[in-house]
Amino acid sequence: METTTQWFCDIGLDTKYGYVFQREGINGQALLLLAGKDLDQLVLVFQLKKGPKTILVKSLEPHLEAFDESKHQTASTSEKAFLAWTVEELCNWLSELGISEECLALVKAAEVNGEAFLLLQKQGKIREFLNLKVGSWVVLEHELFLHFGKMKTLKVTRVEECLQLKPAS
């Protein structure tokens, strides 16, 4: 996340924006996923004024053009294989996605294997169970969608729903 914060500074934005993104766990991939979904809403939620918005939009354009949302971050796996994963295999996969050690400890303590994880996912309880920050949640949900598109996954229509923040009035 420090890389994303540094990038905000490098493109000329105030460090306060970088710190907000860092607090929410939004790394480069999560930023591109959110911006690709609804850049205007992302700008609104983070209350970027005209100047910073213009800089952010211009700076994100080449990254968004090069970003391939359909590319898996982890090795592709079938739902059948995922269901058979042990707690350790699930934790290894989550770790590849950049999920924090604190979250991995929760998975281990609760003895959540692949099958239990997918059940929790289908019930919409993963974010709450793992206490995921926005960035990790967006990346995880997107990766699950790529692997198992038919599953109930990230259906955020507005970035503010994802961030649970209210836009500026």
C-alpha atoms as one frame of an Amber mdcrd trajectory, in Angstrom:
protein
   0.000   0.000   0.000   2.905   2.373   0.587   3.617   2.111  -3.142   0.142
   3.429  -3.942   0.575   6.251  -1.422   3.925   7.124  -2.980   2.348   7.044
  -6.441  -0.250   9.597  -5.309   2.574  11.869  -4.189   4.554  11.230  -7.390
   1.634  12.346  -9.569   1.283  15.543  -7.534  -1.598  14.766  -5.200  -1.624
  15.688  -1.533  -0.486  12.904   0.789  -3.896  12.965   2.500  -5.364  11.106
  -0.490  -2.629   8.505  -0.372  -3.231   7.979   3.338  -6.969   7.464   2.783
  -6.264   4.817   0.175  -3.620   3.250   2.423  -6.049   3.174   5.383  -8.589
   1.376   3.196  -5.949  -1.104   1.995  -6.290  -0.018  -1.616  -3.251  -1.118
  -3.578  -2.658  -0.548  -7.280  -4.794  -3.473  -8.410  -7.703  -2.493  -6.160
  -7.448   1.126  -7.360  -7.620   0.017 -10.994 -10.564  -2.305 -10.292 -12.452
   0.474  -8.504 -11.564   3.119 -11.083 -12.500   0.801 -13.939 -15.909   0.236
 -12.367 -16.832   3.877 -11.818 -14.059   6.454 -11.778 -16.408   9.395 -11.241
 -17.937   7.734  -8.185 -14.478   6.912  -6.825 -13.514  10.578  -7.191 -16.747
  11.660  -5.484 -16.386   9.292  -2.549 -12.833  10.393  -1.851 -13.974  13.991
  -2.192 -11.335  14.958  -4.709 -11.591  18.563  -5.774 -11.370  19.547  -9.449
  -7.563  19.860  -9.513  -6.721  16.518  -7.860  -9.514  14.801  -9.830  -8.046
  16.027 -13.119  -4.580  14.818 -12.129  -5.853  11.424 -10.937  -7.955  10.801
 -14.051  -5.087  11.764 -16.381  -2.601   9.654 -14.421  -4.870   6.597 -14.304
  -5.744   6.597 -18.022  -2.665   4.712 -19.295  -2.884   2.244 -16.414  -6.570
   1.573 -17.068  -5.887   1.055 -20.776  -3.151  -1.485 -20.003  -4.989  -3.204
 -17.136  -6.524  -6.543 -18.042  -9.413  -7.123 -15.643  -9.950 -10.598 -17.039
  -6.481 -11.826 -16.035  -6.328 -14.019 -12.944  -3.911 -12.906 -10.242  -3.574
 -16.509  -9.065  -3.467 -19.834 -10.875  -6.839 -20.850 -12.224  -8.648 -23.554
 -10.301 -11.945 -25.316 -10.679 -14.729 -25.012  -8.140 -14.400 -28.765  -7.487
 -10.682 -28.374  -6.684 -11.350 -25.283  -4.539 -13.949 -27.207  -2.526 -11.307
 -29.813  -1.678  -8.730 -27.293  -0.426  -7.432 -27.663   3.100  -7.166 -24.702
   5.457  -3.476 -24.417   4.573  -4.117 -24.456   0.808  -6.790 -21.783   1.192
  -4.429 -19.637   3.279  -1.694 -19.991   0.654  -4.108 -18.802  -2.041  -5.322
 -15.891   0.090  -1.720 -14.948   0.807  -0.995 -14.843  -2.962  -3.798 -12.279
  -3.229  -2.159 -10.101  -0.588  -4.659 -10.845   2.177  -3.172  -9.809   5.528
  -1.638 -12.156   8.076  -4.372 -11.141  10.544  -7.021 -12.419   8.130  -5.088
 -15.625   7.513  -4.932 -16.168  11.273  -8.743 -15.862  11.420  -9.111 -18.495
   8.693  -6.768 -20.850  10.534  -8.356 -20.290  13.940 -11.840 -20.926  12.534
 -10.578 -23.937  10.528 -12.111 -22.620   7.313 -11.254 -24.836   4.347 -12.152
 -24.338   0.680 -15.691 -25.649   1.025 -16.466 -23.544   4.104 -14.941 -20.484
   2.429 -17.161 -20.826  -0.639 -20.219 -21.336   1.554 -19.365 -18.167   3.483
 -18.812 -16.396   0.162 -22.182 -17.475  -1.224 -23.807 -16.219   1.993 -22.064
 -12.857   1.585 -20.169 -13.204   4.886 -16.514 -13.222   3.824 -15.794  -9.507
   4.249 -17.309  -9.440   7.727 -15.694 -12.732   8.802 -12.225 -11.663   7.705
 -12.716  -8.004   8.625 -11.314  -7.097   5.210 -10.353  -3.590   4.258 -11.875
  -2.288   1.042  -8.814  -2.953  -1.110  -8.406  -6.580  -0.065 -12.125  -7.203
  -0.386 -12.302  -5.773  -3.910  -9.316  -7.852  -5.066 -10.643 -11.037  -3.420
 -14.163 -10.632  -4.799 -12.821  -9.901  -8.264 -10.560 -12.954  -8.195 -13.449
 -15.151  -7.062 -15.563 -13.752  -9.879 -12.848 -14.601 -12.407 -12.604 -18.151
 -11.060 -16.298 -18.789 -10.458 -18.238 -16.125 -12.374 -21.591 -17.691 -11.576
 -21.112 -17.158  -7.844 -22.637 -14.266  -5.947 -19.683 -11.913  -5.933 -18.935
  -8.215  -5.993 -22.131  -6.554  -7.129 -21.318  -3.042  -6.044 -23.162  -0.582
  -8.195 -21.492   2.402  -6.610 -18.061   2.732  -5.082 -19.546   4.394  -2.003
 -21.416   1.153  -1.209 -18.105  -0.648  -1.267 -16.396   1.922   0.906 -19.378
   2.522   3.146 -18.712   6.227   2.951 -21.045   9.026   2.015 -20.134  11.423
  -0.785 -19.649  15.080  -0.093 -22.885  17.078  -0.152
